[in-house]
Amino acid sequence: MHIRKQRLLTPGPTPLYPPALHAMMASDIHHRTEEFRSIYKSALADLKEVYGTSNDVLCFAASGTGAMDASVSNLFSRGDKVIVCAAGKFGERWVSIAKAYGLNATVLDAAYGDVVTPERLEAALQAEPGVKGVFVQASDTSTGAEHDIRAMAALVKPTDAIFVVDGITGMGTMELDVDGWGIDVLVGGSQKAFMIPPGLAFVSVSPKAWAHAAKADLPHFYFDFKKEKKSGDAGESTWTPATSLILALAESLKYVKRVGMANVIANAQLLASATRDACKELDLDLFATRPGSSVTAVKAPAGMDSGLIVKGLKQFGSVITNGQGSMKGQIFRLAHIGYFDIIDMFGMVAALEIVLRANGHQVELGKGVAAVQRAYEAARKA
Ligand SMILES: *Cc1c(COP(=O)(O)O)cnc(C)c1O
C-alpha cells in the first residue's frame, strides 16, 4: 500500500478538529488588544458552558499536569492531610505532586486495571479526621479504568475536604456534574476531549476550593489561581497566553457546543462499547475491571507482546499506545476520546484483525468489524 494516512489513534494527543487547526493560522495577533480580549473572553465563557458549571474555570499555558500541580500549590498548605486514590500511572502522578509539595498523603492504591472503590474512600475518611483534600482520576488513561466519581463526591461533600478530580480524559467520555455532585476542582487538558494540540490546561474552582485557597500557604508563582481569575474576568491571561492554542480552543468549543457535550460523551461511549463487543468477538480480554470510554485497554493474546500490535498498526500509518510502565508489552490501548467517529472504529478494528492474524492469533476476518457495525445499527435505532 503506497498511500498511508497518518492517524493518531491515541488518548492524547487525540485527532485534531480541522477548523480549530485552521484557526491557528491567525496567530499573528497581539494578546493585549480588544480583538484578542473578545476572543479570550468568549472562549472562557464557552469553556465554562462545556464544563457545565457555575464555578470559575481558569486556563493555563501548560500540559494537563500543570493544572494538576497548580491545584495542589494553590489550595493546600505544607503538611495538610490528604487522601490520594491512585489506580494507575496518573494516580501515581497525584501522589508524586502531593509529595513534592510536602503534603501528608494517605494513598489508597488499586492494582493496575482496578479502581479504588467508594467504600474504601469512605473507610479512609472515617479513619482520618481532618483530611483537607481527596484526589482521584475520573478515568486513569494508563489502564482504561473509570472511577465512580459521583459516589466519591457524595462522600467528600459533607466533609471539610475538597474533591480534586483529574478529569483530563474523564471529560467528554463520562458524565461529570461539577455543581450537582460537588466536584470542587476539575482538571482538563486541551489535547484530550478538546480536539486541539497539547499546551492548555483548565481547572474549575468551587467556592469551597476558593475558601481553601484563602488559607493555603504553599509557594507558587506562575500558576496563580487568584491572579488568573482576576485576569480572566478582564478578558486577559496573567502572562502571555498560548495565543495560537486559544484561537484553536475557541473554534473547538464552538463545535463541542454545537454537538452538545452530552452527545460528545455519548459518542465516546458508543465507540467504547462497540470496541468492547469487538474484543469479545476476537477473543481478547479487557484489562480494566470497570472500563471507561476514553480508551479501551486490551490484553494482548497470551504469549504475544502487545508491542507487536502497536508495530502492526504503525504499518498502516496509525499510532496506538502500548501499556505504560509494567503494563508495557502486556496491553494495547484503543482510544475513543474527542474527535473520533464510527468510521475510525471500523478501520481500527479491521486493521487490528489483520495484525492479530499476522502475529498468530487466528481470528476470522470481519468478526470484530461486524460487532462494531451492529453496535452502530443498534445505536441508530435507539
Ligand atoms: C494526559 C493525561 C494527563 C496530563 O498529562 P500531560 O502530559 O501533562 O498533558 C493527566 N491525567 C490523565 C488521566 C491523562 O490522561
The ligand as an SDF file (V2000), in Angstrom:
LIG
                    3D

 15 15  0  0  0  0  0  0  0  0999 V2000
   -2.9660   13.0340   29.5640 C   0  0  0  0  0  0  0  0  0  0  0  0
   -3.3220   12.9660   30.9770 C   0  0  0  0  0  0  0  0  0  0  0  0
   -2.7890   13.8520   31.9220 C   0  0  0  0  0  0  0  0  0  0  0  0
   -1.8960   15.0050   31.5890 C   0  0  0  0  0  0  0  0  0  0  0  0
   -0.7160   14.6920   31.0820 O   0  0  0  0  0  0  0  0  0  0  0  0
    0.1270   15.8210   30.3730 P   0  0  0  0  0  0  0  0  0  0  0  0
    1.2060   15.0450   29.7140 O   0  0  0  0  0  0  0  0  0  0  0  0
    0.6210   16.7530   31.3770 O   0  0  0  0  0  0  0  0  0  0  0  0
   -0.8110   16.5070   29.4150 O   0  0  0  0  0  0  0  0  0  0  0  0
   -3.1990   13.7400   33.2320 C   0  0  0  0  0  0  0  0  0  0  0  0
   -4.0890   12.8150   33.6080 N   0  0  0  0  0  0  0  0  0  0  0  0
   -4.6340   11.9510   32.7330 C   0  0  0  0  0  0  0  0  0  0  0  0
   -5.6360   10.9640   33.2300 C   0  0  0  0  0  0  0  0  0  0  0  0
   -4.2670   11.9920   31.3940 C   0  0  0  0  0  0  0  0  0  0  0  0
   -4.8200   11.1460   30.5210 O   0  0  0  0  0  0  0  0  0  0  0  0
  1  2  1  0
  2  3  1  0
  2 14  2  0
  3  4  1  0
  3 10  2  0
  4  5  1  0
  5  6  1  0
  6  7  2  0
  6  8  1  0
  6  9  1  0
 10 11  1  0
 11 12  2  0
 12 13  1  0
 12 14  1  0
 14 15  1  0
M  END
$$$$
